Amino acid sequence: MGMGEPLNNYQAVLQAIKTMTGPSFSMSPSHITVSTIPVLEAKLNTLKSGATLVKPDDRERIEMAYTLKTNVWRKRKRMFKDLWDMITEAMPNNLGEFRECLWDETVTRSSA
């Protein structure tokens, strides 16, 4: 289409697509292809070359934050499991009995 790299000129590409699919051109969106391969290849080559993407001090800070969040998540998961086990341990196996324990007025003794 001659607009350069789509990811570098995103808004103009969107406008061009809207124009082409609009009433004046009536082009089907299935006939439009937007290629982003050159930019993605350049990014992939940068990764393959072993370039440093994150500074060591930033990496350490990120890893510490991740560790902290992971520990909090594990603690919450353990607390939930303990609470869930405590709640379900006392729960009757029969659904009717369980509803009766919850004072569900739609269930009577005869229907349980």
Backbone atoms as SQL, in Angstrom:
CREATE TABLE atoms (id INTEGER PRIMARY KEY, chain TEXT, resi INTEGER, resn TEXT, atom TEXT, x REAL, y REAL, z REAL);
INSERT INTO atoms VALUES
  (1, 'A', 1, 'MET', 'N', 0.824, -1.177, 0.000),
  (2, 'A', 1, 'MET', 'CA', 0.000, 0.000, 0.000),
  (3, 'A', 1, 'MET', 'C', 0.870, 1.243, 0.000),
  (4, 'A', 2, 'GLY', 'N', 2.127, 1.127, 0.379),
  (5, 'A', 2, 'GLY', 'CA', 3.032, 2.253, 0.301),
  (6, 'A', 2, 'GLY', 'C', 2.947, 3.229, 1.450),
  (7, 'A', 3, 'MET', 'N', 2.509, 2.779, 2.638),
  (8, 'A', 3, 'MET', 'CA', 2.399, 3.687, 3.782),
  (9, 'A', 3, 'MET', 'C', 3.531, 3.472, 4.771),
  (10, 'A', 4, 'GLY', 'N', 4.515, 2.699, 4.400),
  (11, 'A', 4, 'GLY', 'CA', 5.589, 2.409, 5.334),
  (12, 'A', 4, 'GLY', 'C', 5.190, 1.281, 6.263),
  (13, 'A', 5, 'GLU', 'N', 5.905, 1.155, 7.340),
  (14, 'A', 5, 'GLU', 'CA', 5.629, 0.100, 8.311),
  (15, 'A', 5, 'GLU', 'C', 4.337, 0.409, 9.068),
  (16, 'A', 6, 'PRO', 'N', 3.350, -0.495, 9.030),
  (17, 'A', 6, 'PRO', 'CA', 2.064, -0.242, 9.680),
  (18, 'A', 6, 'PRO', 'C', 2.163, 0.055, 11.173),
  (19, 'A', 7, 'LEU', 'N', 3.054, -0.634, 11.876),
  (20, 'A', 7, 'LEU', 'CA', 3.152, -0.392, 13.312),
  (21, 'A', 7, 'LEU', 'C', 3.763, 0.968, 13.629),
  (22, 'A', 8, 'ASN', 'N', 4.513, 1.542, 12.689),
  (23, 'A', 8, 'ASN', 'CA', 5.088, 2.866, 12.903),
  (24, 'A', 8, 'ASN', 'C', 4.129, 3.972, 12.490),
  (25, 'A', 9, 'ASN', 'N', 3.072, 3.628, 11.793),
  (26, 'A', 9, 'ASN', 'CA', 2.133, 4.608, 11.262),
  (27, 'A', 9, 'ASN', 'C', 0.705, 4.114, 11.505),
  (28, 'A', 10, 'TYR', 'N', 0.446, 3.669, 12.713),
  (29, 'A', 10, 'TYR', 'CA', -0.768, 2.936, 13.053),
  (30, 'A', 10, 'TYR', 'C', -2.050, 3.722, 12.761),
  (31, 'A', 11, 'GLN', 'N', -2.122, 4.970, 13.222),
  (32, 'A', 11, 'GLN', 'CA', -3.349, 5.757, 13.045),
  (33, 'A', 11, 'GLN', 'C', -3.674, 5.971, 11.568),
  (34, 'A', 12, 'ALA', 'N', -2.647, 6.261, 10.760),
  (35, 'A', 12, 'ALA', 'CA', -2.873, 6.466, 9.326),
  (36, 'A', 12, 'ALA', 'C', -3.339, 5.178, 8.657),
  (37, 'A', 13, 'VAL', 'N', -2.795, 4.054, 9.075),
  (38, 'A', 13, 'VAL', 'CA', -3.213, 2.764, 8.512),
  (39, 'A', 13, 'VAL', 'C', -4.670, 2.480, 8.874),
  (40, 'A', 14, 'LEU', 'N', -5.047, 2.739, 10.130),
  (41, 'A', 14, 'LEU', 'CA', -6.445, 2.541, 10.530),
  (42, 'A', 14, 'LEU', 'C', -7.385, 3.411, 9.703),
  (43, 'A', 15, 'GLN', 'N', -7.007, 4.673, 9.513),
  (44, 'A', 15, 'GLN', 'CA', -7.844, 5.583, 8.729),
  (45, 'A', 15, 'GLN', 'C', -7.973, 5.095, 7.283),
  (46, 'A', 16, 'ALA', 'N', -6.873, 4.623, 6.715),
  (47, 'A', 16, 'ALA', 'CA', -6.909, 4.116, 5.339),
  (48, 'A', 16, 'ALA', 'C', -7.819, 2.896, 5.229),
  (49, 'A', 17, 'ILE', 'N', -7.762, 2.014, 6.212),
  (50, 'A', 17, 'ILE', 'CA', -8.621, 0.820, 6.202),
  (51, 'A', 17, 'ILE', 'C', -10.088, 1.225, 6.317),
  (52, 'A', 18, 'LYS', 'N', -10.381, 2.191, 7.197),
  (53, 'A', 18, 'LYS', 'CA', -11.768, 2.663, 7.331),
  (54, 'A', 18, 'LYS', 'C', -12.264, 3.262, 6.021),
  (55, 'A', 19, 'THR', 'N', -11.395, 4.017, 5.355),
  (56, 'A', 19, 'THR', 'CA', -11.779, 4.622, 4.074),
  (57, 'A', 19, 'THR', 'C', -12.037, 3.551, 3.023),
  (58, 'A', 20, 'MET', 'N', -11.148, 2.565, 2.944),
  (59, 'A', 20, 'MET', 'CA', -11.293, 1.519, 1.925),
  (60, 'A', 20, 'MET', 'C', -12.511, 0.637, 2.160),
  (61, 'A', 21, 'THR', 'N', -12.867, 0.418, 3.423),
  (62, 'A', 21, 'THR', 'CA', -14.023, -0.432, 3.719),
  (63, 'A', 21, 'THR', 'C', -15.305, 0.381, 3.817),
  (64, 'A', 22, 'GLY', 'N', -15.194, 1.702, 3.720),
  (65, 'A', 22, 'GLY', 'CA', -16.356, 2.585, 3.801),
  (66, 'A', 22, 'GLY', 'C', -17.186, 2.552, 2.526),
  (67, 'A', 23, 'PRO', 'N', -18.268, 3.341, 2.501),
  (68, 'A', 23, 'PRO', 'CA', -19.195, 3.324, 1.369),
  (69, 'A', 23, 'PRO', 'C', -18.576, 3.779, 0.043),
  (70, 'A', 24, 'SER', 'N', -17.566, 4.650, 0.077),
  (71, 'A', 24, 'SER', 'CA', -17.013, 5.148, -1.187),
  (72, 'A', 24, 'SER', 'C', -16.225, 4.074, -1.939),
  (73, 'A', 25, 'PHE', 'N', -15.474, 3.233, -1.207),
  (74, 'A', 25, 'PHE', 'CA', -14.712, 2.162, -1.858),
  (75, 'A', 25, 'PHE', 'C', -15.447, 0.824, -1.793),
  (76, 'A', 26, 'SER', 'N', -16.141, 0.572, -0.698),
  (77, 'A', 26, 'SER', 'CA', -16.891, -0.674, -0.464),
  (78, 'A', 26, 'SER', 'C', -16.024, -1.920, -0.632),
  (79, 'A', 27, 'MET', 'N', -14.792, -1.839, -0.200),
  (80, 'A', 27, 'MET', 'CA', -13.895, -2.995, -0.287),
  (81, 'A', 27, 'MET', 'C', -14.150, -3.912, 0.912),
  (82, 'A', 28, 'SER', 'N', -14.149, -5.190, 0.673),
  (83, 'A', 28, 'SER', 'CA', -14.360, -6.157, 1.749),
  (84, 'A', 28, 'SER', 'C', -13.122, -6.211, 2.644),
  (85, 'A', 29, 'PRO', 'N', -13.310, -6.193, 3.972),
  (86, 'A', 29, 'PRO', 'CA', -12.158, -6.286, 4.881),
  (87, 'A', 29, 'PRO', 'C', -11.329, -7.548, 4.664),
  (88, 'A', 30, 'SER', 'N', -11.948, -8.600, 4.139),
  (89, 'A', 30, 'SER', 'CA', -11.201, -9.842, 3.915),
  (90, 'A', 30, 'SER', 'C', -10.203, -9.717, 2.766),
  (91, 'A', 31, 'HIS', 'N', -10.302, -8.648, 1.976),
  (92, 'A', 31, 'HIS', 'CA', -9.367, -8.429, 0.877),
  (93, 'A', 31, 'HIS', 'C', -8.218, -7.498, 1.265),
  (94, 'A', 32, 'ILE', 'N', -8.156, -7.107, 2.531),
  (95, 'A', 32, 'ILE', 'CA', -7.113, -6.184, 2.993),
  (96, 'A', 32, 'ILE', 'C', -6.146, -6.950, 3.885),
  (97, 'A', 33, 'THR', 'N', -4.863, -6.809, 3.611),
  (98, 'A', 33, 'THR', 'CA', -3.824, -7.453, 4.416),
  (99, 'A', 33, 'THR', 'C', -2.859, -6.389, 4.916),
  (100, 'A', 34, 'VAL', 'N', -2.579, -6.417, 6.202),
  (101, 'A', 34, 'VAL', 'CA', -1.614, -5.496, 6.793),
  (102, 'A', 34, 'VAL', 'C', -0.447, -6.337, 7.287),
  (103, 'A', 35, 'SER', 'N', 0.730, -6.081, 6.763),
  (104, 'A', 35, 'SER', 'CA', 1.911, -6.862, 7.125),
  (105, 'A', 35, 'SER', 'C', 2.761, -6.102, 8.133),
  (106, 'A', 36, 'THR', 'N', 3.116, -6.782, 9.202),
  (107, 'A', 36, 'THR', 'CA', 3.982, -6.177, 10.223),
  (108, 'A', 36, 'THR', 'C', 5.262, -6.980, 10.373),
  (109, 'A', 37, 'ILE', 'N', 5.573, -7.795, 9.398),
  (110, 'A', 37, 'ILE', 'CA', 6.704, -8.713, 9.500),
  (111, 'A', 37, 'ILE', 'C', 8.049, -8.011, 9.676),
  (112, 'A', 38, 'PRO', 'N', 8.383, -6.942, 8.937),
  (113, 'A', 38, 'PRO', 'CA', 9.716, -6.339, 9.104),
  (114, 'A', 38, 'PRO', 'C', 10.010, -5.879, 10.530),
  (115, 'A', 39, 'VAL', 'N', 9.061, -5.227, 11.187),
  (116, 'A', 39, 'VAL', 'CA', 9.294, -4.758, 12.556),
  (117, 'A', 39, 'VAL', 'C', 9.430, -5.939, 13.499),
  (118, 'A', 40, 'LEU', 'N', 8.585, -6.938, 13.339),
  (119, 'A', 40, 'LEU', 'CA', 8.662, -8.107, 14.210),
  (120, 'A', 40, 'LEU', 'C', 9.967, -8.871, 13.997),
  (121, 'A', 41, 'GLU', 'N', 10.423, -8.960, 12.753),
  (122, 'A', 41, 'GLU', 'CA', 11.702, -9.621, 12.483),
  (123, 'A', 41, 'GLU', 'C', 12.847, -8.865, 13.145),
  (124, 'A', 42, 'ALA', 'N', 12.811, -7.539, 13.094),
  (125, 'A', 42, 'ALA', 'CA', 13.862, -6.733, 13.723),
  (126, 'A', 42, 'ALA', 'C', 13.875, -6.955, 15.232),
  (127, 'A', 43, 'LYS', 'N', 12.699, -7.001, 15.843),
  (128, 'A', 43, 'LYS', 'CA', 12.622, -7.245, 17.292),
  (129, 'A', 43, 'LYS', 'C', 13.131, -8.643, 17.628),
  (130, 'A', 44, 'LEU', 'N', 12.778, -9.619, 16.808),
  (131, 'A', 44, 'LEU', 'CA', 13.229, -10.987, 17.025),
  (132, 'A', 44, 'LEU', 'C', 14.745, -11.088, 16.893),
  (133, 'A', 45, 'ASN', 'N', 15.310, -10.418, 15.893),
  (134, 'A', 45, 'ASN', 'CA', 16.769, -10.416, 15.723),
  (135, 'A', 45, 'ASN', 'C', 17.468, -9.765, 16.909),
  (136, 'A', 46, 'THR', 'N', 16.874, -8.713, 17.467),
  (137, 'A', 46, 'THR', 'CA', 17.435, -8.074, 18.661),
  (138, 'A', 46, 'THR', 'C', 17.473, -9.064, 19.818),
  (139, 'A', 47, 'LEU', 'N', 16.399, -9.826, 19.985),
  (140, 'A', 47, 'LEU', 'CA', 16.358, -10.822, 21.056),
  (141, 'A', 47, 'LEU', 'C', 17.374, -11.932, 20.816),
  (142, 'A', 48, 'LYS', 'N', 17.490, -12.369, 19.560),
  (143, 'A', 48, 'LYS', 'CA', 18.437, -13.442, 19.235),
  (144, 'A', 48, 'LYS', 'C', 19.883, -13.015, 19.441),
  (145, 'A', 49, 'SER', 'N', 20.173, -11.732, 19.265),
  (146, 'A', 49, 'SER', 'CA', 21.553, -11.250, 19.393),
  (147, 'A', 49, 'SER', 'C', 22.019, -11.197, 20.844),
  (148, 'A', 50, 'GLY', 'N', 21.108, -11.372, 21.783),
  (149, 'A', 50, 'GLY', 'CA', 21.482, -11.379, 23.191),
  (150, 'A', 50, 'GLY', 'C', 21.582, -9.994, 23.792),
  (151, 'A', 51, 'ALA', 'N', 20.914, -9.035, 23.207),
  (152, 'A', 51, 'ALA', 'CA', 20.942, -7.663, 23.717),
  (153, 'A', 51, 'ALA', 'C', 20.324, -7.613, 25.108),
  (154, 'A', 52, 'THR', 'N', 20.837, -6.728, 25.941),
  (155, 'A', 52, 'THR', 'CA', 20.307, -6.551, 27.285),
  (156, 'A', 52, 'THR', 'C', 19.057, -5.693, 27.196),
  (157, 'A', 53, 'LEU', 'N', 17.924, -6.273, 27.488),
  (158, 'A', 53, 'LEU', 'CA', 16.661, -5.556, 27.397),
  (159, 'A', 53, 'LEU', 'C', 16.261, -4.930, 28.723),
  (160, 'A', 54, 'VAL', 'N', 16.714, -5.534, 29.816),
  (161, 'A', 54, 'VAL', 'CA', 16.383, -5.035, 31.146),
  (162, 'A', 54, 'VAL', 'C', 17.680, -4.849, 31.912),
  (163, 'A', 55, 'LYS', 'N', 17.824, -3.677, 32.519),
  (164, 'A', 55, 'LYS', 'CA', 19.031, -3.407, 33.305),
  (165, 'A', 55, 'LYS', 'C', 19.055, -4.324, 34.524),
  (166, 'A', 56, 'PRO', 'N', 20.250, -4.695, 34.982),
  (167, 'A', 56, 'PRO', 'CA', 20.352, -5.619, 36.125),
  (168, 'A', 56, 'PRO', 'C', 19.626, -5.130, 37.378),
  (169, 'A', 57, 'ASP', 'N', 19.718, -3.830, 37.697),
  (170, 'A', 57, 'ASP', 'CA', 19.037, -3.345, 38.899),
  (171, 'A', 57, 'ASP', 'C', 17.515, -3.364, 38.726),
  (172, 'A', 58, 'ASP', 'N', 17.038, -3.104, 37.504),
  (173, 'A', 58, 'ASP', 'CA', 15.599, -3.206, 37.241),
  (174, 'A', 58, 'ASP', 'C', 15.140, -4.656, 37.350),
  (175, 'A', 59, 'ARG', 'N', 15.956, -5.568, 36.839),
  (176, 'A', 59, 'ARG', 'CA', 15.616, -6.991, 36.897),
  (177, 'A', 59, 'ARG', 'C', 15.515, -7.463, 38.349),
  (178, 'A', 60, 'GLU', 'N', 16.463, -7.034, 39.172),
  (179, 'A', 60, 'GLU', 'CA', 16.446, -7.424, 40.584),
  (180, 'A', 60, 'GLU', 'C', 15.192, -6.886, 41.271),
  (181, 'A', 61, 'ARG', 'N', 14.841, -5.632, 40.984),
  (182, 'A', 61, 'ARG', 'CA', 13.651, -5.026, 41.585),
  (183, 'A', 61, 'ARG', 'C', 12.382, -5.768, 41.141),
  (184, 'A', 62, 'ILE', 'N', 12.321, -6.129, 39.867),
  (185, 'A', 62, 'ILE', 'CA', 11.158, -6.853, 39.341),
  (186, 'A', 62, 'ILE', 'C', 11.055, -8.238, 39.971),
  (187, 'A', 63, 'GLU', 'N', 12.187, -8.925, 40.094),
  (188, 'A', 63, 'GLU', 'CA', 12.177, -10.263, 40.692),
  (189, 'A', 63, 'GLU', 'C', 11.772, -10.217, 42.158),
  (190, 'A', 64, 'MET', 'N', 12.212, -9.183, 42.878),
  (191, 'A', 64, 'MET', 'CA', 11.820, -9.046, 44.284),
  (192, 'A', 64, 'MET', 'C', 10.315, -8.806, 44.399),
  (193, 'A', 65, 'ALA', 'N', 9.778, -7.944, 43.544),
  (194, 'A', 65, 'ALA', 'CA', 8.338, -7.678, 43.561),
  (195, 'A', 65, 'ALA', 'C', 7.560, -8.944, 43.220),
  (196, 'A', 66, 'TYR', 'N', 8.054, -9.703, 42.248),
  (197, 'A', 66, 'TYR', 'CA', 7.398, -10.950, 41.856),
  (198, 'A', 66, 'TYR', 'C', 7.397, -11.947, 43.017),
  (199, 'A', 67, 'THR', 'N', 8.534, -12.067, 43.679),
  (200, 'A', 67, 'THR', 'CA', 8.641, -12.985, 44.814),
  (201, 'A', 67, 'THR', 'C', 7.670, -12.595, 45.920),
  (202, 'A', 68, 'LEU', 'N', 7.600, -11.304, 46.221),
  (203, 'A', 68, 'LEU', 'CA', 6.690, -10.829, 47.257),
  (204, 'A', 68, 'LEU', 'C', 5.239, -11.141, 46.887),
  (205, 'A', 69, 'LYS', 'N', 4.861, -10.826, 45.661),
  (206, 'A', 69, 'LYS', 'CA', 3.482, -11.076, 45.227),
  (207, 'A', 69, 'LYS', 'C', 3.169, -12.569, 45.217),
  (208, 'A', 70, 'THR', 'N', 4.142, -13.380, 44.818),
  (209, 'A', 70, 'THR', 'CA', 3.940, -14.825, 44.794),
  (210, 'A', 70, 'THR', 'C', 3.732, -15.362, 46.204),
  (211, 'A', 71, 'ASN', 'N', 4.514, -14.868, 47.154),
  (212, 'A', 71, 'ASN', 'CA', 4.365, -15.322, 48.538),
  (213, 'A', 71, 'ASN', 'C', 3.005, -14.931, 49.106),
  (214, 'A', 72, 'VAL', 'N', 2.559, -13.709, 48.813),
  (215, 'A', 72, 'VAL', 'CA', 1.241, -13.270, 49.275),
  (216, 'A', 72, 'VAL', 'C', 0.159, -14.139, 48.647),
  (217, 'A', 73, 'TRP', 'N', 0.298, -14.435, 47.346),
  (218, 'A', 73, 'TRP', 'CA', -0.685, -15.271, 46.658),
  (219, 'A', 73, 'TRP', 'C', -0.738, -16.665, 47.285),
  (220, 'A', 74, 'ARG', 'N', 0.426, -17.242, 47.566),
  (221, 'A', 74, 'ARG', 'CA', 0.462, -18.583, 48.169),
  (222, 'A', 74, 'ARG', 'C', -0.208, -18.580, 49.541),
  (223, 'A', 75, 'LYS', 'N', 0.049, -17.524, 50.318),
  (224, 'A', 75, 'LYS', 'CA', -0.554, -17.426, 51.646),
  (225, 'A', 75, 'LYS', 'C', -2.079, -17.336, 51.524),
  (226, 'A', 76, 'ARG', 'N', -2.563, -16.512, 50.602),
  (227, 'A', 76, 'ARG', 'CA', -4.009, -16.389, 50.405),
  (228, 'A', 76, 'ARG', 'C', -4.617, -17.705, 49.928),
  (229, 'A', 77, 'LYS', 'N', -3.920, -18.389, 49.046),
  (230, 'A', 77, 'LYS', 'CA', -4.416, -19.673, 48.544),
  (231, 'A', 77, 'LYS', 'C', -4.526, -20.679, 49.689),
  (232, 'A', 78, 'ARG', 'N', -3.503, -20.715, 50.543),
  (233, 'A', 78, 'ARG', 'CA', -3.515, -21.635, 51.681),
  (234, 'A', 78, 'ARG', 'C', -4.652, -21.282, 52.641),
  (235, 'A', 79, 'MET', 'N', -4.854, -19.979, 52.905),
  (236, 'A', 79, 'MET', 'CA', -5.931, -19.550, 53.797),
  (237, 'A', 79, 'MET', 'C', -7.293, -19.938, 53.221),
  (238, 'A', 80, 'PHE', 'N', -7.471, -19.724, 51.915),
  (239, 'A', 80, 'PHE', 'CA', -8.736, -20.081, 51.280),
  (240, 'A', 80, 'PHE', 'C', -8.977, -21.578, 51.380),
  (241, 'A', 81, 'LYS', 'N', -7.938, -22.369, 51.114),
  (242, 'A', 81, 'LYS', 'CA', -8.094, -23.820, 51.172),
  (243, 'A', 81, 'LYS', 'C', -8.476, -24.264, 52.579),
  (244, 'A', 82, 'ASP', 'N', -7.820, -23.686, 53.590),
  (245, 'A', 82, 'ASP', 'CA', -8.153, -24.037, 54.973),
  (246, 'A', 82, 'ASP', 'C', -9.599, -23.664, 55.304),
  (247, 'A', 83, 'LEU', 'N', -10.015, -22.466, 54.900),
  (248, 'A', 83, 'LEU', 'CA', -11.393, -22.048, 55.154),
  (249, 'A', 83, 'LEU', 'C', -12.384, -22.930, 54.399),
  (250, 'A', 84, 'TRP', 'N', -12.067, -23.223, 53.144),
  (251, 'A', 84, 'TRP', 'CA', -12.955, -24.064, 52.338),
  (252, 'A', 84, 'TRP', 'C', -13.097, -25.445, 52.966),
  (253, 'A', 85, 'ASP', 'N', -11.988, -26.015, 53.404),
  (254, 'A', 85, 'ASP', 'CA', -12.041, -27.332, 54.044),
  (255, 'A', 85, 'ASP', 'C', -12.876, -27.282, 55.318),
  (256, 'A', 86, 'MET', 'N', -12.729, -26.217, 56.098),
  (257, 'A', 86, 'MET', 'CA', -13.476, -26.078, 57.339),
  (258, 'A', 86, 'MET', 'C', -14.978, -25.957, 57.053),
  (259, 'A', 87, 'ILE', 'N', -15.330, -25.193, 56.031),
  (260, 'A', 87, 'ILE', 'CA', -16.743, -25.006, 55.691),
  (261, 'A', 87, 'ILE', 'C', -17.346, -26.294, 55.146),
  (262, 'A', 88, 'THR', 'N', -16.660, -26.934, 54.218),
  (263, 'A', 88, 'THR', 'CA', -17.224, -28.129, 53.583),
  (264, 'A', 88, 'THR', 'C', -17.199, -29.348, 54.494),
  (265, 'A', 89, 'GLU', 'N', -16.347, -29.342, 55.499),
  (266, 'A', 89, 'GLU', 'CA', -16.290, -30.464, 56.441),
  (267, 'A', 89, 'GLU', 'C', -17.604, -30.591, 57.196),
  (268, 'A', 90, 'ALA', 'N', -18.205, -29.469, 57.567),
  (269, 'A', 90, 'ALA', 'CA', -19.439, -29.484, 58.341),
  (270, 'A', 90, 'ALA', 'C', -20.678, -29.530, 57.451),
  (271, 'A', 91, 'MET', 'N', -20.500, -29.473, 56.148),
  (272, 'A', 91, 'MET', 'CA', -21.633, -29.437, 55.233),
  (273, 'A', 91, 'MET', 'C', -22.228, -30.836, 55.076),
  (274, 'A', 92, 'PRO', 'N', -23.548, -30.941, 55.167),
  (275, 'A', 92, 'PRO', 'CA', -24.177, -32.243, 54.958),
  (276, 'A', 92, 'PRO', 'C', -24.002, -32.699, 53.512),
  (277, 'A', 93, 'ASN', 'N', -23.955, -34.007, 53.322),
  (278, 'A', 93, 'ASN', 'CA', -23.811, -34.552, 51.972),
  (279, 'A', 93, 'ASN', 'C', -25.098, -34.420, 51.166),
  (280, 'A', 94, 'ASN', 'N', -26.228, -34.445, 51.849),
  (281, 'A', 94, 'ASN', 'CA', -27.522, -34.352, 51.190),
  (282, 'A', 94, 'ASN', 'C', -27.836, -32.880, 50.917),
  (283, 'A', 95, 'LEU', 'N', -28.161, -32.543, 49.658),
  (284, 'A', 95, 'LEU', 'CA', -28.434, -31.164, 49.285),
  (285, 'A', 95, 'LEU', 'C', -29.653, -30.619, 50.026),
  (286, 'A', 96, 'GLY', 'N', -30.659, -31.448, 50.224),
  (287, 'A', 96, 'GLY', 'CA', -31.849, -31.018, 50.955),
  (288, 'A', 96, 'GLY', 'C', -31.514, -30.629, 52.383),
  (289, 'A', 97, 'GLU', 'N', -30.694, -31.432, 53.039),
  (290, 'A', 97, 'GLU', 'CA', -30.273, -31.108, 54.403),
  (291, 'A', 97, 'GLU', 'C', -29.465, -29.817, 54.427),
  (292, 'A', 98, 'PHE', 'N', -28.636, -29.647, 53.426),
  (293, 'A', 98, 'PHE', 'CA', -27.815, -28.443, 53.365),
  (294, 'A', 98, 'PHE', 'C', -28.695, -27.202, 53.211),
  (295, 'A', 99, 'ARG', 'N', -29.684, -27.276, 52.317),
  (296, 'A', 99, 'ARG', 'CA', -30.595, -26.141, 52.145),
  (297, 'A', 99, 'ARG', 'C', -31.371, -25.872, 53.430),
  (298, 'A', 100, 'GLU', 'N', -31.751, -26.928, 54.112),
  (299, 'A', 100, 'GLU', 'CA', -32.477, -26.771, 55.364),
  (300, 'A', 100, 'GLU', 'C', -31.597, -26.084, 56.403),
  (301, 'A', 101, 'CYS', 'N', -30.319, -26.431, 56.409),
  (302, 'A', 101, 'CYS', 'CA', -29.386, -25.776, 57.329),
  (303, 'A', 101, 'CYS', 'C', -29.261, -24.288, 57.021),
  (304, 'A', 102, 'LEU', 'N', -29.416, -23.940, 55.769),
  (305, 'A', 102, 'LEU', 'CA', -29.316, -22.536, 55.360),
  (306, 'A', 102, 'LEU', 'C', -30.657, -21.821, 55.480),
  (307, 'A', 103, 'TRP', 'N', -31.655, -22.473, 56.033),
  (308, 'A', 103, 'TRP', 'CA', -33.004, -21.941, 56.198),
  (309, 'A', 103, 'TRP', 'C', -33.623, -21.565, 54.862),
  (310, 'A', 104, 'ASP', 'N', -33.455, -22.435, 53.885),
  (311, 'A', 104, 'ASP', 'CA', -34.063, -22.212, 52.573),
  (312, 'A', 104, 'ASP', 'C', -35.536, -22.569, 52.691),
  (313, 'A', 105, 'GLU', 'N', -36.403, -21.572, 52.565),
  (314, 'A', 105, 'GLU', 'CA', -37.833, -21.786, 52.761),
  (315, 'A', 105, 'GLU', 'C', -38.479, -22.560, 51.620),
  (316, 'A', 106, 'THR', 'N', -37.785, -22.696, 50.504),
  (317, 'A', 106, 'THR', 'CA', -38.370, -23.430, 49.377),
  (318, 'A', 106, 'THR', 'C', -38.286, -24.935, 49.587),
  (319, 'A', 107, 'VAL', 'N', -37.480, -25.373, 50.537),
  (320, 'A', 107, 'VAL', 'CA', -37.318, -26.798, 50.792),
  (321, 'A', 107, 'VAL', 'C', -37.981, -27.129, 52.118),
  (322, 'A', 108, 'THR', 'N', -38.868, -28.099, 52.089),
  (323, 'A', 108, 'THR', 'CA', -39.497, -28.557, 53.324),
  (324, 'A', 108, 'THR', 'C', -38.954, -29.934, 53.652),
  (325, 'A', 109, 'ARG', 'N', -39.279, -30.414, 54.832),
  (326, 'A', 109, 'ARG', 'CA', -38.792, -31.733, 55.238),
  (327, 'A', 109, 'ARG', 'C', -39.301, -32.823, 54.301),
  (328, 'A', 110, 'SER', 'N', -40.517, -32.688, 53.810),
  (329, 'A', 110, 'SER', 'CA', -41.077, -33.739, 52.958),
  (330, 'A', 110, 'SER', 'C', -40.389, -33.789, 51.594),
  (331, 'A', 111, 'SER', 'N', -39.884, -32.645, 51.107),
  (332, 'A', 111, 'SER', 'CA', -39.224, -32.665, 49.800),
  (333, 'A', 111, 'SER', 'C', -37.744, -32.981, 49.912),
  (334, 'A', 112, 'ALA', 'N', -37.210, -32.992, 51.094),
  (335, 'A', 112, 'ALA', 'CA', -35.782, -33.250, 51.274),
  (336, 'A', 112, 'ALA', 'C', -35.471, -34.665, 51.179);
